[in-house]
Amino acid sequence: MNAEVGLHAYSEHNDDADVLMFDANANAGVQHGIYGAGAGAGAEAHVFNMKGKKAPVEFKAFGVDVAAKAGADLEAFVKKGHVIGAEIKARGTLVDATGGPFNVHLGVGVSTGAKIENGTVEAKVAGCGLKLGKRIGIAILDNEITVEALSLVGKGWLWGSLDE
């Protein structure tokens, strides 16, 4: 069971991208299945949010994110949104950009937790930590850079997203 609500002051939708100005979203949910269960809630707001439709590109600027999630779900090894572990996220965003296999977040934050999600092990304390698995990355005060691991050997985002 999941609930989500969102609002924005301006939006532009075309064949190439969705562009949202003064975008805010909140969500909460509980999931369970034969492999485990999890729960989470969060909210985010950004002055600018753009997501490409034809290319794996996303850009967010000037915002905040807060979230908490916990779970014990074996699907965490293969699916996004399913977790083993727990995480509390609190960060401010100057820029968050994804292009192909790369993601960069610049801002400040104190996210803390240890989890497995979508085949990636992540551990952070006060925004500082590592990701290893389908994604590889490093974070310092939630300033983070990550890359899809298989794209380093010629597989991955060119043939579809690993985040699905």
FENZI-V240778 format. One record per helix or strand. SS is the DSSP state (alpha for helix, beta for strand). FROM is the first residue (numbers start at 1). LEN is the number of residues. If there is no record, write none. Layout:
<<SS,FROM,LEN> <SS,FROM,LEN>>
//
This chain:
<<beta,2,12> <beta,17,17> <beta,36,17> <beta,57,17> <alpha,74,4> <beta,83,17> <beta,102,8> <beta,112,6> <beta,120,6> <beta,128,6> <beta,135,6> <beta,143,6> <alpha,149,5> <alpha,157,3>>
//
